[in-house]
């Protein structure tokens, strides 16, 4: 492993394995490191057949094979909201990683790998950069909140239905009670109305 003691970065553990971290403040616009490796000519079948995830295309013809161990820049991870970028010079066939934000000591250095790389390597497994992790956590929190809201709504609906059913039952009970009272009252009136007739018949029988 090359000596990095005089460099403003170090190789360290990241969420996705290894990453490159700042060891001192890096100002916006600073050239951090060069992406190096054998130059592949895509017009040659032998070179065009090389495949690995460290290939960095400069032009339709030229690609840098960054899989070699001396290419420290290969440890820089992708981010959808990066603090650095790749500055490509087609004429010089050179790739420089440059800071696009002020980077603090201990902060991981990252840049956007591009749409093609993202679709081929990152999308199938899910991007693990801080930006995407925050989005996933936010969506998960929103999903939990929505689930809790729907559960609470369902419980309130069941409670409301139970209260409504209880109210109907109580109303039906009152109505039944009133009906019973009305029947009892009607029965009492009927009995009273029949009593005089009975007495009249009794008097008539006595007179006969």
Legacy VTK file of the C-alpha trace (Angstrom):
# vtk DataFile Version 3.0
C-alpha trace
ASCII
DATASET POLYDATA
POINTS 208 float
0.000 0.000 0.000
1.468 3.413 -0.946
2.476 5.804 1.834
-0.316 8.352 2.196
1.096 10.225 5.198
1.852 13.331 3.134
-1.533 13.303 1.403
-4.754 15.044 2.542
-6.617 11.724 2.578
-6.506 8.192 3.953
-8.141 4.874 3.129
-10.658 3.839 5.773
-13.749 1.787 6.497
-16.945 2.988 4.828
-20.561 1.781 4.682
-19.810 0.017 1.426
-16.404 -1.422 2.421
-13.425 0.850 1.945
-13.501 4.562 1.195
-11.248 7.609 0.973
-11.438 10.099 3.861
-10.025 13.595 4.276
-7.251 13.933 6.881
-7.138 17.738 6.678
-9.430 20.502 5.380
-9.799 20.417 1.604
-11.052 23.637 0.048
-13.593 23.785 -2.749
-11.850 23.604 -6.145
-8.806 21.728 -4.833
-7.400 18.902 -6.957
-7.486 15.937 -4.605
-6.159 12.958 -6.524
-5.678 11.594 -10.033
-7.514 8.480 -11.235
-4.805 6.347 -12.808
-4.349 2.997 -14.518
-3.535 1.374 -17.864
-5.052 3.126 -20.860
-7.347 0.821 -22.829
-8.041 1.331 -26.527
-11.675 0.334 -27.179
-10.841 -0.102 -30.896
-8.747 -3.117 -29.950
-10.678 -6.295 -29.225
-8.258 -7.313 -26.490
-8.699 -4.033 -24.598
-12.414 -3.851 -25.293
-12.857 -7.289 -23.698
-11.578 -6.085 -20.300
-14.389 -5.870 -17.751
-14.358 -4.678 -14.145
-16.143 -2.047 -12.077
-13.119 0.296 -12.050
-13.182 1.135 -15.756
-13.378 4.904 -16.251
-14.286 5.969 -19.788
-12.576 9.119 -21.029
-13.930 9.054 -24.593
-15.549 6.618 -27.018
-12.089 5.222 -27.691
-10.099 5.573 -24.469
-10.841 4.064 -21.056
-8.722 3.962 -17.901
-8.523 0.599 -16.123
-8.423 1.768 -12.525
-8.368 -1.705 -10.967
-4.619 -1.517 -10.245
-3.690 -1.244 -6.530
-1.616 1.919 -7.020
-4.809 3.737 -8.105
-5.844 5.088 -4.696
-8.675 7.034 -6.338
-10.518 3.761 -6.906
-11.418 3.763 -3.200
-13.543 6.887 -3.643
-17.187 5.847 -3.375
-20.228 7.075 -5.283
-22.657 9.623 -3.883
-25.800 11.098 -5.403
-24.957 14.329 -3.563
-21.134 14.342 -3.716
-18.499 16.707 -2.358
-16.159 16.096 -5.314
-16.305 15.558 -9.078
-14.280 13.920 -11.825
-12.547 16.469 -14.054
-11.823 14.658 -17.342
-9.324 15.928 -19.913
-9.895 14.053 -23.185
-6.805 15.515 -24.895
-4.461 14.691 -22.022
-6.313 11.456 -21.227
-6.283 12.466 -17.617
-8.860 12.206 -14.830
-8.575 14.438 -11.768
-10.892 14.238 -8.745
-11.622 17.796 -7.639
-13.466 19.088 -4.552
-16.729 20.899 -5.327
-17.377 21.676 -1.657
-15.248 22.380 1.382
-14.404 18.972 2.862
-13.680 18.662 6.574
-11.172 16.244 8.179
-12.778 12.845 8.731
-15.364 13.422 6.006
-15.558 10.801 3.263
-14.625 11.977 -0.219
-17.109 10.958 -2.919
-18.266 11.800 -6.420
-21.088 10.839 -8.805
-20.137 7.778 -10.891
-22.623 8.670 -13.625
-25.916 7.301 -14.922
-24.574 4.233 -16.747
-22.568 2.971 -13.767
-25.472 3.681 -11.419
-27.933 1.661 -13.536
-25.533 -1.253 -14.037
-23.965 -1.637 -10.595
-25.798 0.422 -7.960
-29.499 0.389 -8.823
-29.840 -3.444 -8.692
-28.528 -3.557 -5.099
-29.683 -0.122 -3.970
-27.440 2.910 -3.613
-25.964 3.163 -0.093
-24.753 6.768 -0.203
-25.804 9.087 2.658
-28.327 10.887 0.459
-30.119 7.676 -0.556
-29.926 6.270 2.990
-31.617 9.414 4.304
-34.319 9.125 1.621
-34.946 5.482 2.544
-35.151 6.319 6.254
-37.509 9.208 5.522
-39.765 6.991 3.356
-39.724 4.259 6.020
-40.668 6.800 8.708
-43.454 8.187 6.509
-44.708 4.648 5.810
-44.759 3.869 9.554
-46.578 7.128 10.276
-49.136 6.406 7.540
-49.639 2.864 8.848
-50.174 4.218 12.371
-52.587 6.847 11.032
-54.637 4.250 9.149
-54.657 1.951 12.181
-55.829 4.806 14.411
-58.489 5.725 11.846
-59.722 2.118 11.693
-59.837 1.887 15.495
-61.781 5.150 15.740
-64.203 3.876 13.081
-64.789 0.630 14.995
-65.254 2.582 18.231
-67.694 4.948 16.534
-69.659 2.014 15.105
-69.727 0.354 18.534
-70.951 3.588 20.148
-73.568 3.986 17.425
-74.744 0.394 17.904
-74.870 0.913 21.677
-76.872 4.100 21.147
-79.358 2.298 18.904
-79.660 -0.512 21.446
-80.274 1.960 24.248
-82.808 3.819 22.106
-84.504 0.545 21.233
-84.585 -0.321 24.952
-86.200 3.007 25.804
-88.679 2.583 22.980
-89.542 -0.920 24.212
-89.960 0.440 27.721
-92.269 3.173 26.491
-94.291 0.643 24.478
-94.583 -1.606 27.517
-95.714 1.306 29.663
-98.172 2.383 26.992
-99.590 -1.148 26.796
-99.824 -1.345 30.567
-101.554 2.015 30.672
-103.933 1.011 27.861
-104.652 -2.248 29.682
-105.441 -0.403 32.853
-107.818 1.948 31.028
-109.546 -0.971 29.362
-110.040 -2.668 32.713
-111.478 0.476 34.192
-113.776 0.916 31.197
-115.124 -2.644 31.586
-115.851 -2.344 35.316
-118.961 -0.126 35.020
-120.498 -2.469 32.483
-120.023 -5.372 34.843
-121.703 -3.448 37.636
-124.600 -2.484 35.345
-125.109 -6.094 34.353
-125.029 -7.061 38.003
-127.720 -4.476 38.872
-129.899 -5.590 35.974
-129.648 -9.175 37.124
-130.596 -8.184 40.640
-133.652 -6.240 39.405
-134.873 -9.194 37.393
LINES 1 209
208 0 1 2 3 4 5 6 7 8 9 10 11 12 13 14 15 16 17 18 19 20 21 22 23 24 25 26 27 28 29 30 31 32 33 34 35 36 37 38 39 40 41 42 43 44 45 46 47 48 49 50 51 52 53 54 55 56 57 58 59 60 61 62 63 64 65 66 67 68 69 70 71 72 73 74 75 76 77 78 79 80 81 82 83 84 85 86 87 88 89 90 91 92 93 94 95 96 97 98 99 100 101 102 103 104 105 106 107 108 109 110 111 112 113 114 115 116 117 118 119 120 121 122 123 124 125 126 127 128 129 130 131 132 133 134 135 136 137 138 139 140 141 142 143 144 145 146 147 148 149 150 151 152 153 154 155 156 157 158 159 160 161 162 163 164 165 166 167 168 169 170 171 172 173 174 175 176 177 178 179 180 181 182 183 184 185 186 187 188 189 190 191 192 193 194 195 196 197 198 199 200 201 202 203 204 205 206 207
